[in-house]
Amino acid sequence: MVILGITPLLSYNQSACLLIDGNLVAWSEEERHNRFKFSKSGDDILPPKNAATNCLNTAKLKPRDIDIVSVGFSRLEEISRRHSPYYAKKSGYIDTDWCGEYPKDILDSEYGTINWVMNEWSFETNPLTLDVGDNPLKMPAEKIEWYDHHRSHVASSVIPSGFPDCNYMSYDGDGGGIASLLGYWDGHQMNNVTFSNALTSFGLFYEQITNALAFDTHGCEGKTMGLACYGKADYNLLPMKYREDDLGFRTPFTNEYQLLLNKIIAEDDYQKELRKFHEAGEGKLPPQTILNLAATGQDIFEKLIIHNYKNLLKYNDSKNLCLSGGSMLNCTTNGKLEKIVEGDIFIQPAAHDSGVALGSAILAHKKHTNDWPPMSMNNAYHGSFFSNTEIVDSLKKHGMIYEEVDPAEAIAHLLYEWNCVLGYFNGKAEVGPRALCHRSLLADPTKKENLQRVNRIKKREWWRPLAPVMPEEYLFEITNAKHKSPFMLMASEVKEEWREKIPAVVHVDNSCRPQTVNRSQNKVIYDALQHFRRKTEIPVFMNTSFNVNEPLVNSPDDAIKTFLENDIDGLLISKYLIMK
């Protein structure tokens, strides 16, 4: 059975994936192809046309070969139902004294969105059309199947985890009228325990904090997370406001937080401090109020999620945990969860809405075969691939002078001997927001100055951290992590004896966001790390995304363009090295 899974066209992070008989053949994000961040051009969300094309081309299939198009979004009638008094009451907005007319305003807005979807996209009345090469994909309506957004999130995590059982938590802003889904996987089915909707949404709460710091929402939440490490939680500045449901689960009152944040933002002193923060030069810390607001928001977020995880343990005895949804890209929170999880923890690399393309395809496979796909996700390399012939053609087209090298030896030599910032491009592109050493910038982590050097190249704020990549067998020697981290989604404390050895990848709170590799996952990088260790006794590289204010590079052309236009010392594409 051939299933094309897609992200709903209401979402950012547009993607497509291809399952053939339960095997993940390809998975790609639209922004990598169209070069628009979050696949958003102006006010328009661009559908995953190029991502779908890439999936079909990878499998050498035509549109007519597709059996099912699965969409990770609930049908509209279900979304409408979720805005009933029952759902609102579950989130604490009915029979409360303080809410006033805000729930009605929110509901009106949601209904307006639903109507817009129906009128503009007409998913329910017209066949879905994706322009796939010269053969437009016009799928009959009966072959388009809709799957609950958060069940898709959960499926994208629990099935690839390979766990025999686990608890699961899915958190985002709002997907199909639901903002979270918590429960447990018993090896056969999902058993939902509780949910919340947008009225008490973790994702929207974190967006509110991000907006109050004058960062762009949906895309800059990582800045809030990084900045929070410089401050201290101050509950006089922003009190804890949550609702606890009948089962003991807690969610933030997003509407009340918006009112509180509006008051803070309106204060002249706060606006002055905010301007100082955004006008401050390199090396200057923001005012303490700004730092503390970020820290308080992060602390509220963490405490409520950790409480919910502990509460979830009451309902089953599984010791494993799977996380999904865009909110669970918060590495600091994931790192604190990791400390208390007795079993294993799994977060797939595209936990945000790109993941529902995979999750909906998994659910479709289960529906039509009555079996879950026997998949295990060992790496994130599912995207675009370019042959050496295609790479050389691109190099020649751009007039590049190159030499053939042993990639692993070259990386270690250039980082140690020349202290290069090296653009590295190899194999299939990663899926998800983290560069995982197939489309990465690499540098020597032993030189503290490389942190600011790379941040300048990428036009990032000076206070933002960069991540290490290391062989998985060294993770527990260098950090206090309990689990391997192949997708760079959990923060860990760096052990004291290592902080001065790798200062460029240690954040102000002594944490790092490690990526671990083994030889089967990434032979070149693993071998390069071993070469570097023999030279320096340090089995670590600095690793960050190969991009500058753009989506992660996808093609050789993208890599060459970014290399030429920025202060990057060298570019290694497969085995071909170009130096400035």
C-alpha positions as CSV (number, residue, x, y, z in Angstrom):
1,M,0.0,0.0,0.0
2,V,1.3,3.5,-1.0
3,I,0.3,6.3,1.4
4,L,1.2,9.9,0.9
5,G,0.9,11.8,4.2
6,I,0.7,15.5,4.2
7,T,0.6,18.3,6.8
8,P,-2.8,20.2,6.8
9,L,-2.8,23.4,4.8
10,L,-3.7,25.3,7.9
11,S,-0.4,24.6,9.6
12,Y,3.1,25.9,9.4
13,N,5.9,23.4,8.8
14,Q,4.4,21.9,5.7
15,S,5.7,18.5,4.8
16,A,5.0,15.3,3.0
17,C,6.0,11.7,3.6
18,L,5.7,8.4,1.8
19,L,4.9,5.1,3.3
20,I,5.1,2.0,1.2
21,D,3.8,-1.1,2.9
22,G,4.5,0.5,6.2
23,N,8.1,1.5,5.4
24,L,9.1,5.1,5.6
25,V,10.6,5.8,2.1
26,A,10.9,9.6,2.1
27,W,9.9,12.5,4.3
28,S,10.6,16.1,3.3
29,E,9.6,19.6,4.5
30,E,8.3,22.1,2.0
31,E,10.4,25.1,3.2
32,R,13.6,23.3,2.2
33,H,12.4,23.3,-1.4
34,N,10.5,26.6,-1.9
35,R,13.1,28.5,0.3
36,F,10.3,30.2,2.3
37,K,10.7,29.9,6.1
38,F,7.9,27.8,7.5
39,S,6.6,27.6,3.9
40,K,5.0,31.0,4.4
41,S,5.0,33.7,1.7
42,G,3.4,36.9,3.0
43,D,0.1,35.8,4.5
44,D,0.0,32.6,2.4
45,I,0.8,29.1,3.6
46,L,2.3,27.3,0.6
47,P,1.2,23.7,0.3
48,P,3.7,20.8,0.3
49,K,3.8,20.5,-3.5
50,N,7.6,20.2,-3.8
51,A,7.9,18.0,-0.8
52,A,5.3,15.6,-2.3
53,T,7.2,15.6,-5.6
54,N,10.4,14.8,-3.8
55,C,8.8,11.8,-2.0
56,L,7.4,10.4,-5.3
57,N,10.7,10.9,-7.2
58,T,12.6,9.2,-4.4
59,A,10.4,6.1,-4.8
60,K,10.2,6.5,-8.6
61,L,6.4,6.6,-8.5
62,K,3.7,8.4,-10.4
63,P,0.7,10.1,-8.8
64,R,-1.5,7.3,-10.0
65,D,0.5,4.9,-7.8
66,I,-0.8,6.5,-4.6
67,D,-3.5,4.6,-2.8
68,I,-4.3,7.1,0.0
69,V,-3.5,10.7,0.8
70,S,-3.7,11.1,4.6
71,V,-4.1,14.5,6.2
72,G,-3.1,15.1,9.8
73,F,-6.1,17.2,10.7
74,S,-9.6,16.4,12.0
75,R,-12.7,16.8,9.7
76,L,-14.4,20.1,10.0
77,E,-17.5,18.7,11.7
78,E,-15.2,17.3,14.5
79,I,-13.5,20.6,14.9
80,S,-16.9,22.3,15.2
81,R,-17.9,19.8,17.9
82,R,-14.8,20.7,19.8
83,H,-15.9,24.2,20.2
84,S,-19.0,23.1,22.1
85,P,-19.7,24.0,25.7
86,Y,-18.4,20.6,26.8
87,Y,-14.9,21.3,25.4
88,A,-14.9,24.8,26.7
89,K,-16.0,23.7,30.1
90,K,-13.2,21.1,30.2
91,S,-10.7,23.9,29.8
92,G,-12.3,25.9,32.5
93,Y,-13.9,28.7,30.6
94,I,-17.5,28.1,31.5
95,D,-19.0,29.2,34.8
96,T,-15.9,31.3,35.7
97,D,-16.3,34.8,37.0
98,W,-13.3,36.4,35.3
99,C,-13.5,35.3,31.7
100,G,-16.1,37.7,30.6
101,E,-16.6,37.8,26.8
102,Y,-13.2,36.4,25.9
103,P,-14.4,32.8,25.3
104,K,-17.0,34.0,22.9
105,D,-14.5,36.1,21.0
106,I,-12.2,33.1,20.8
107,L,-14.9,30.8,19.7
108,D,-16.1,33.3,17.0
109,S,-12.6,33.5,15.8
110,E,-12.3,29.7,15.6
111,Y,-15.6,29.4,13.7
112,G,-14.4,32.1,11.4
113,T,-11.3,30.1,10.7
114,I,-13.3,27.0,10.0
115,N,-15.5,28.9,7.5
116,W,-12.5,30.4,5.8
117,V,-11.0,26.9,5.4
118,M,-14.2,25.6,3.9
119,N,-14.8,28.5,1.6
120,E,-11.2,29.0,0.4
121,W,-9.7,25.5,0.4
122,S,-13.0,23.6,0.0
123,F,-11.3,20.4,1.1
124,E,-14.7,18.8,1.9
125,T,-16.2,19.5,-1.5
126,N,-13.4,19.4,-4.1
127,P,-10.7,16.9,-4.8
128,L,-7.3,17.7,-3.3
129,T,-4.9,18.9,-6.0
130,L,-1.2,19.0,-5.7
131,D,0.9,20.0,-8.7
132,V,3.4,17.1,-8.9
133,G,5.8,17.7,-11.8
134,D,4.1,17.3,-15.2
135,N,1.5,14.9,-13.8
136,P,-0.9,16.8,-11.5
137,L,-2.0,14.7,-8.6
138,K,-5.8,14.9,-8.6
139,M,-6.8,12.5,-6.0
140,P,-10.5,11.5,-5.8
141,A,-12.2,12.7,-2.7
142,E,-12.8,9.2,-1.5
143,K,-9.0,8.6,-1.4
144,I,-8.4,11.6,0.9
145,E,-8.5,10.6,4.5
146,W,-8.5,12.8,7.6
147,Y,-6.9,11.8,10.8
148,D,-7.1,13.6,14.2
149,H,-4.3,16.1,14.5
150,H,-3.0,15.1,17.9
151,R,-3.5,11.3,17.3
152,S,-1.3,11.9,14.3
153,H,1.3,13.6,16.5
154,V,1.2,10.7,18.9
155,A,1.4,8.1,16.2
156,S,4.4,9.8,14.7
157,S,6.2,9.3,18.0
158,V,5.0,6.1,19.7
159,I,5.3,3.9,16.6
160,P,8.8,4.9,15.4
161,S,10.0,4.7,19.1
162,G,9.9,0.9,18.9
163,F,8.8,0.9,22.6
164,P,6.6,-2.0,23.7
165,D,4.6,0.4,25.8
166,C,4.9,4.1,26.9
167,N,3.2,7.1,28.2
168,Y,2.7,9.9,25.6
169,M,2.2,13.6,25.8
170,S,1.5,15.8,22.7
171,Y,1.4,19.6,23.2
172,D,1.1,22.3,20.6
173,G,-0.7,25.6,20.0
174,D,-4.0,24.3,18.6
175,G,-4.5,21.5,16.1
176,G,-8.0,20.7,15.0
177,G,-9.5,22.4,18.1
178,I,-7.3,20.5,20.5
179,A,-4.0,21.7,22.1
180,S,-2.9,18.6,23.9
181,L,-3.4,14.8,24.1
182,L,-2.1,12.7,27.0
183,G,-2.4,9.0,27.5
184,Y,-0.5,5.7,27.2
185,W,0.4,3.2,24.5
186,D,-0.1,-0.5,25.5
187,G,1.6,-2.0,22.5
188,H,-1.6,-2.3,20.6
189,Q,-3.5,1.0,20.8
190,M,-3.5,4.5,22.2
191,N,-5.4,5.0,25.4
192,N,-6.2,8.7,25.8
193,V,-6.5,10.0,29.4
194,T,-7.0,13.7,29.0
195,F,-6.8,16.6,26.5
196,S,-7.1,20.4,26.5
197,N,-8.1,23.0,23.8
198,A,-6.7,26.3,22.8
199,L,-8.2,28.1,25.7
200,T,-5.6,26.5,27.9
201,S,-2.8,25.8,25.5
202,F,0.9,25.3,26.4
203,G,1.9,26.3,22.9
204,L,-0.1,29.5,22.9
205,F,1.1,30.4,26.4
206,Y,4.8,30.1,25.2
207,E,4.0,32.2,22.1
208,Q,2.5,34.9,24.5
209,I,5.8,35.0,26.4
210,T,7.8,35.2,23.2
211,N,5.6,38.0,21.9
212,A,6.0,39.9,25.1
213,L,9.8,39.8,24.5
214,A,9.2,41.4,21.1
215,F,10.3,38.2,19.3
216,D,8.3,36.8,16.3
217,T,5.9,34.1,17.4
218,H,6.1,30.7,15.6
219,G,9.8,30.6,14.9
220,C,11.5,32.5,17.7
221,E,10.4,30.5,20.7
222,G,13.9,29.0,20.8
223,K,15.2,32.5,21.5
224,T,12.9,32.7,24.6
225,M,14.2,29.4,25.8
226,G,17.8,30.4,25.4
227,L,17.3,33.8,27.0
228,A,15.5,32.2,30.0
229,C,18.7,30.7,31.2
230,Y,20.1,34.1,32.0
231,G,17.2,35.1,34.3
232,K,15.4,33.9,37.5
233,A,11.8,32.9,37.8
234,D,9.9,35.8,39.5
235,Y,6.3,34.9,40.3
236,N,5.7,38.5,41.5
237,L,6.3,39.5,37.9
238,L,4.1,36.8,36.4
239,P,2.1,34.6,38.8
240,M,1.3,30.9,38.2
241,K,-2.2,30.6,36.7
242,Y,-3.5,27.2,35.8
243,R,-6.6,25.1,35.7
244,E,-6.6,21.6,37.2
245,D,-9.1,19.2,35.7
246,D,-10.9,16.4,37.5
247,L,-8.1,14.0,36.8
248,G,-5.4,16.3,38.3
249,F,-3.8,17.5,35.0
250,R,-2.9,21.2,34.8
251,T,-2.9,23.6,31.9
252,P,-2.1,27.4,31.7
253,F,-5.0,29.9,31.4
254,T,-3.8,31.4,28.2
255,N,-6.5,34.1,28.1
256,E,-5.7,35.3,31.6
257,Y,-2.0,35.3,30.9
258,Q,-2.6,37.5,27.8
259,L,-4.4,40.0,30.1
260,L,-1.5,39.9,32.6
261,L,1.1,40.2,29.9
262,N,-0.8,43.1,28.2
263,K,-0.5,45.0,31.5
264,I,3.2,44.3,31.7
265,I,3.9,45.3,28.1
266,A,1.8,48.6,28.6
267,E,4.1,49.8,31.3
268,D,6.5,52.6,30.2
269,D,9.4,51.2,32.2
270,Y,9.0,47.8,30.7
271,Q,9.0,49.3,27.2
272,K,12.2,51.2,27.9
273,E,13.9,48.0,29.1
274,L,12.6,46.1,26.1
275,R,14.1,48.8,23.8
276,K,17.4,48.6,25.6
277,F,17.4,44.9,25.2
278,H,16.8,44.9,21.4
279,E,19.2,47.8,20.9
280,A,22.0,46.4,23.1
281,G,25.2,45.5,21.4
282,E,27.2,42.3,21.6
283,G,28.2,41.3,25.1
284,K,25.6,43.4,26.8
285,L,23.1,41.6,28.9
286,P,19.4,42.6,28.7
287,P,17.8,44.3,31.7
288,Q,16.9,41.9,34.5
289,T,13.1,42.3,34.1
290,I,13.4,41.0,30.5
291,L,15.6,38.1,31.6
292,N,13.2,37.2,34.4
293,L,10.1,37.3,32.3
294,A,11.7,34.8,29.9
295,A,12.8,32.7,32.9
296,T,9.4,32.8,34.6
297,G,7.6,31.8,31.4
298,Q,10.0,28.9,30.9
299,D,9.6,27.9,34.6
300,I,5.8,27.9,34.4
301,F,5.9,25.8,31.2
302,E,8.3,23.3,32.8
303,K,6.5,22.9,36.1
304,L,3.1,22.3,34.6
305,I,4.4,19.8,32.1
306,I,6.4,17.9,34.7
307,H,3.4,17.8,37.0
308,N,1.3,16.4,34.2
309,Y,3.9,13.7,33.4
310,K,4.0,12.6,37.1
311,N,0.2,12.6,37.2
312,L,0.0,10.5,34.0
313,L,2.0,7.8,35.8
314,K,-1.1,7.2,38.0
315,Y,-2.9,5.7,35.1
316,N,-0.5,3.0,34.0
317,D,2.8,1.5,35.0
318,S,4.9,2.1,31.8
319,K,8.2,3.7,32.5
320,N,8.9,4.9,28.9
321,L,7.8,8.3,27.5
322,C,7.1,9.6,24.0
323,L,6.8,13.3,23.3
324,S,5.3,15.1,20.3
325,G,3.8,18.4,19.2
326,G,5.7,21.7,18.5
327,S,5.8,22.6,22.2
328,M,8.0,19.5,22.8
329,L,10.8,21.0,20.8
330,N,11.6,22.8,24.1
331,C,14.9,21.2,24.8
332,T,15.2,22.6,28.4
333,T,11.9,21.1,29.4
334,N,12.7,17.8,27.7
335,G,16.0,17.6,29.6
336,K,14.3,18.0,32.9
337,L,11.7,15.4,32.0
338,E,14.6,13.0,31.0
339,K,15.9,13.2,34.6
340,I,12.7,11.8,36.1
341,V,11.8,9.3,33.4
342,E,12.8,5.8,34.7
343,G,12.7,4.1,31.4
344,D,13.6,5.4,27.9
345,I,12.4,8.7,26.3
346,F,11.8,9.3,22.6
347,I,11.1,12.5,20.7
348,Q,11.0,12.2,16.9
349,P,13.1,14.9,15.0
350,A,10.1,16.6,13.4
351,A,7.9,16.8,16.5
352,H,6.1,20.0,15.2
353,D,3.5,19.9,12.5
354,S,5.8,18.3,10.0
355,G,5.3,15.2,12.1
356,V,1.6,14.8,11.4
357,A,2.3,14.0,7.8
358,L,4.1,10.9,9.1
359,G,1.6,10.3,11.9
360,S,-1.5,10.4,9.6
361,A,0.2,8.0,7.2
362,I,0.9,5.6,10.1
363,L,-2.8,5.8,11.1
364,A,-3.9,5.2,7.5
365,H,-1.7,2.1,7.3
366,K,-3.2,0.8,10.5
367,K,-6.8,1.4,9.2
368,H,-6.3,-0.4,5.9
369,T,-4.1,-3.3,7.1
370,N,-5.1,-3.7,10.7
371,D,-1.4,-3.7,11.6
372,W,0.9,-1.0,12.9
373,P,4.0,-0.4,10.7
374,P,7.0,-2.1,12.1
375,M,9.2,0.9,12.0
376,S,12.0,2.1,14.2
377,M,13.5,5.6,13.7
378,N,17.3,5.4,14.1
379,N,18.1,8.6,12.2
380,A,16.5,11.7,10.7
381,Y,17.9,11.4,7.2
382,H,14.8,11.0,5.0
383,G,14.9,14.1,2.8
384,S,16.5,15.2,-0.5
385,F,19.5,13.3,-1.9
386,F,21.9,14.4,-4.6
387,S,24.3,12.1,-6.4
388,N,28.0,12.9,-6.8
389,T,27.3,13.6,-10.5
390,E,24.6,16.1,-9.6
391,I,27.0,17.7,-7.0
392,V,29.9,18.0,-9.5
393,D,27.5,19.5,-12.1
394,S,26.4,22.1,-9.6
395,L,30.0,22.9,-8.6
396,K,31.0,23.4,-12.2
397,K,27.9,25.5,-12.9
398,H,29.0,27.9,-10.2
399,G,32.7,27.9,-11.3
400,M,33.9,26.3,-8.1
401,I,37.5,25.1,-7.8
402,Y,37.4,21.9,-5.7
403,E,39.5,18.9,-4.7
404,E,38.5,15.4,-3.7
405,V,39.3,14.5,-0.1
406,D,38.7,11.9,2.5
407,P,35.7,13.7,4.2
408,A,36.3,12.5,7.8
409,E,40.0,13.3,7.8
410,A,39.4,16.7,6.1
411,I,36.8,17.8,8.7
412,A,39.1,17.0,11.6
413,H,42.1,18.6,9.9
414,L,40.3,21.8,8.9
415,L,38.7,22.3,12.3
416,Y,41.8,21.6,14.4
417,E,44.7,22.8,12.1
418,W,43.0,25.8,10.5
419,N,40.2,26.6,13.0
420,C,37.7,26.7,10.1
421,V,34.0,27.3,10.1
422,L,33.1,24.6,7.7
423,G,29.8,24.1,5.8
424,Y,29.1,20.4,5.5
425,F,26.7,18.8,3.1
426,N,26.2,15.1,2.7
427,G,23.6,12.4,2.0
428,K,19.9,12.8,2.6
429,A,18.7,16.0,4.2
430,E,17.5,15.9,7.8
431,V,13.9,16.2,8.6
432,G,12.9,18.6,11.5
433,P,14.3,21.9,12.7
434,R,17.7,20.7,13.9
435,A,20.8,20.3,11.8
436,L,22.0,16.8,12.4
437,C,25.3,16.8,10.5
438,H,24.0,16.3,7.0
439,R,23.4,20.1,6.4
440,S,25.5,21.7,9.2
441,L,28.1,24.3,10.0
442,L,30.9,22.8,12.0
443,A,33.6,24.4,14.2
444,D,36.1,23.7,16.9
445,P,34.3,23.8,20.3
446,T,37.5,24.2,22.3
447,K,37.9,27.8,21.3
448,K,35.3,30.0,23.1
449,E,35.5,32.7,20.6
450,N,34.0,30.4,18.0
451,L,30.6,30.8,19.6
452,Q,30.5,34.5,18.8
453,R,32.2,34.0,15.5
454,V,29.5,31.5,14.3
455,N,26.7,33.6,15.7
456,R,28.0,36.6,13.7
457,I,28.1,34.5,10.5
458,K,24.5,33.4,11.1
459,K,23.4,36.9,12.2
460,R,22.2,35.5,15.5
461,E,22.0,37.2,18.9
462,W,25.3,36.9,20.8
463,W,23.7,35.3,23.8
464,R,22.2,32.3,21.9
465,P,24.0,29.0,22.5
466,L,25.3,26.5,19.9
467,A,25.2,22.8,20.2
468,P,27.8,20.0,20.4
469,V,27.8,16.7,18.4
470,M,29.7,13.8,19.9
471,P,30.0,10.0,19.6
472,E,27.2,8.5,21.7
473,E,29.7,6.5,23.9
474,Y,31.1,9.8,25.2
475,L,27.8,11.4,26.1
476,F,27.7,10.1,29.7
477,E,31.3,11.1,30.3
478,I,30.8,14.7,29.2
479,T,27.2,15.4,30.4
480,N,24.8,14.2,33.1
481,A,22.4,12.9,30.4
482,K,20.6,9.6,31.0
483,H,19.7,8.8,27.4
484,K,21.2,9.1,23.9
485,S,20.1,12.1,21.9
486,P,20.4,11.5,18.2
487,F,17.9,14.3,17.3
488,M,19.4,17.1,19.5
489,L,16.1,17.6,21.5
490,M,17.2,17.3,25.2
491,A,19.3,19.7,27.1
492,S,21.9,18.2,29.6
493,E,24.2,19.7,32.2
494,V,27.9,19.6,31.1
495,K,30.0,18.0,33.8
496,E,32.3,20.5,35.5
497,E,35.6,18.9,34.3
498,W,34.4,19.4,30.7
499,R,33.1,23.0,30.8
500,E,36.5,24.6,30.1
501,K,37.4,22.0,27.5
502,I,34.4,22.8,25.2
503,P,33.4,26.4,26.2
504,A,32.0,27.2,22.8
505,V,29.1,24.8,23.3
506,V,28.3,25.3,27.0
507,H,25.5,27.7,27.7
508,V,25.4,30.2,30.6
509,D,23.6,27.7,32.9
510,N,26.3,25.1,32.1
511,S,23.9,23.2,29.8
512,C,24.3,22.0,26.3
513,R,22.0,20.5,23.7
514,P,23.9,17.5,22.5
515,Q,23.5,15.4,19.4
516,T,24.9,11.9,19.6
517,V,26.0,9.8,16.7
518,N,27.2,6.3,16.2
519,R,28.9,4.8,13.2
520,S,25.8,3.3,11.6
521,Q,23.9,6.6,11.8
522,N,26.6,8.9,10.4
523,K,29.9,7.2,9.4
524,V,31.6,10.3,8.2
525,I,30.9,12.5,11.2
526,Y,31.6,9.6,13.7
527,D,35.0,8.9,12.1
528,A,35.8,12.7,11.9
529,L,35.1,13.0,15.6
530,Q,37.5,10.1,16.3
531,H,40.2,11.8,14.2
532,F,39.6,15.0,16.1
533,R,39.8,13.2,19.4
534,R,43.2,11.7,18.5
535,K,44.5,15.2,17.7
536,T,42.9,17.1,20.7
537,E,41.6,14.5,23.2
538,I,38.2,16.2,22.6
539,P,35.5,14.0,20.8
540,V,33.2,17.0,20.1
541,F,32.4,19.4,17.3
542,M,30.3,22.5,17.4
543,N,27.3,21.9,15.2
544,T,24.7,24.4,14.0
545,S,22.4,24.7,11.0
546,F,23.8,25.4,7.6
547,N,21.7,28.5,6.8
548,V,21.7,32.3,7.4
549,N,18.2,33.7,7.9
550,E,16.7,31.1,5.5
551,P,15.6,27.5,5.7
552,L,18.2,24.9,6.1
553,V,20.1,24.4,2.9
554,N,18.7,21.5,0.8
555,S,20.5,21.3,-2.5
556,P,24.1,21.8,-3.6
557,D,23.0,25.1,-5.2
558,D,21.7,26.2,-1.8
559,A,24.9,25.2,-0.1
560,I,27.1,27.0,-2.6
561,K,25.0,30.2,-2.5
562,T,25.1,30.3,1.4
563,F,28.8,29.6,1.4
564,L,29.7,32.3,-1.1
565,E,27.5,35.0,0.5
566,N,28.7,34.6,4.1
567,D,31.9,34.4,6.0
568,I,32.2,30.6,5.9
569,D,35.8,29.4,5.4
570,G,35.2,26.2,3.6
571,L,32.5,24.0,2.1
572,L,32.6,20.2,2.0
573,I,29.9,18.7,-0.2
574,S,30.1,14.9,-0.1
575,K,33.9,14.4,-0.9
576,Y,34.4,17.7,-2.7
577,L,36.2,20.5,-0.8
578,I,36.1,24.2,-1.7
579,M,38.0,26.8,0.3
580,K,38.0,30.6,0.2
